[in-house]
Amino acid sequence: MMRLVYFSVPGRAEASRIALALSGFEWEDVEVNGIEFNKMKDEGDLPWDMLPILQTSKGTIAESSAILRYAGKVAGLVPEDPYQAAKVDEFIDGMGPIARAIDTTFIDDEDKKLKLRKQLFEPDGAATKALKMYDKKIEKSKKGWAADTDEMSIADLKLFTEVFGFFSGNYDGIEKHMISGYKNLLKYHHKVANDKRIKNHYNEINPEDIRWTFLPDAFSDLT
Ligand SMILES: N[C@@H](CCC(=O)N[C@@H](CS)C(=O)NCC(=O)O)C(=O)O
């Protein structure tokens, strides 16, 4: 039985959670708090002192992208064609900067935090640059999937959960309207959220849940 361990937010684990859920394998979604996290760290359970991790019968895998690739393979969400698989990897690695930029805003000083987050979404901010890039890639994609693959892949799980997850209200200073100008991304949200695997995965979620951003109508008022 695999165990995915992370905090009780979508964040860097949500794409893997979906992949594991679609894999048909038995797995447990383990949500920990700060105290449990520190205990795991002190006991040497975390290969890089961070979460998420995936515990398997062969050992522990850390790093969210490595976990996602593993979960994606067992779920059939990694293309067999080597070129397409490389483009999926490229997309996943290319998404690094936006998460790292948001990471730098996790500080205690609330005013400074809001200021830094506002800067990210200014015309030359890191988030704006990343969103523009994703929007352009989606526009160019023949079938509308993130890495221009024939089918939905783990790159889609990452793009969908991480980008739209930023607008859940869980990140002070990042608000829903900030994504309103990105029409291809909003169309993409509609496509992925209405994919029957994704829709089914979130069918128990209600609009008050932190995962409301993954529901089909989450951004329909902006389109
Ligand atoms: N590169 C790592 C980054 C992991 C990471 O930043 N994890 C955060 C939570 S999102 C964490 O464990 N923070 C606790 C800490 O650093 O003390 C990955 O993608 O898995």
The ligand as an SDF file (V2000), in Angstrom:
LIG
                    3D

 20 19  0  0  0  0  0  0  0  0999 V2000
   11.3340   20.7920   -4.5250 N   0  0  0  0  0  0  0  0  0  0  0  0
   10.4600   20.2650   -3.5140 C   0  0  0  0  0  0  0  0  0  0  0  0
    9.9600   21.3920   -2.6480 C   0  0  0  0  0  0  0  0  0  0  0  0
    9.1410   20.8560   -1.5010 C   0  0  0  0  0  0  0  0  0  0  0  0
    8.6780   21.9290   -0.5600 C   0  0  0  0  0  0  0  0  0  0  0  0
    9.0070   23.1340   -0.6980 O   0  0  0  0  0  0  0  0  0  0  0  0
    7.8950   21.4900    0.4190 N   0  0  0  0  0  0  0  0  0  0  0  0
    7.3870   22.3780    1.4150 C   0  0  0  0  0  0  0  0  0  0  0  0
    5.8650   22.3260    1.4480 C   0  0  0  0  0  0  0  0  0  0  0  0
    5.1680   22.8180   -0.0960 S   0  0  0  0  0  0  0  0  0  0  0  0
    7.8890   21.9240    2.7740 C   0  0  0  0  0  0  0  0  0  0  0  0
    8.0910   20.7620    3.0280 O   0  0  0  0  0  0  0  0  0  0  0  0
    8.0610   22.9130    3.6610 N   0  0  0  0  0  0  0  0  0  0  0  0
    8.4380   22.6920    5.0190 C   0  0  0  0  0  0  0  0  0  0  0  0
    9.8100   23.2120    5.3480 C   0  0  0  0  0  0  0  0  0  0  0  0
   10.5660   23.5300    4.4220 O   0  0  0  0  0  0  0  0  0  0  0  0
   10.1050   23.3040    6.5280 O   0  0  0  0  0  0  0  0  0  0  0  0
    9.2980   19.5110   -4.1890 C   0  0  0  0  0  0  0  0  0  0  0  0
    8.8780   19.9000   -5.2720 O   0  0  0  0  0  0  0  0  0  0  0  0
    8.8280   18.5240   -3.5890 O   0  0  0  0  0  0  0  0  0  0  0  0
  1  2  1  0
  2  3  1  0
  2 18  1  0
  3  4  1  0
  4  5  1  0
  5  6  2  0
  5  7  1  0
  7  8  1  0
  8  9  1  0
  8 11  1  0
  9 10  1  0
 11 12  2  0
 11 13  1  0
 13 14  1  0
 14 15  1  0
 15 16  2  0
 15 17  1  0
 18 19  2  0
 18 20  1  0
M  END
$$$$
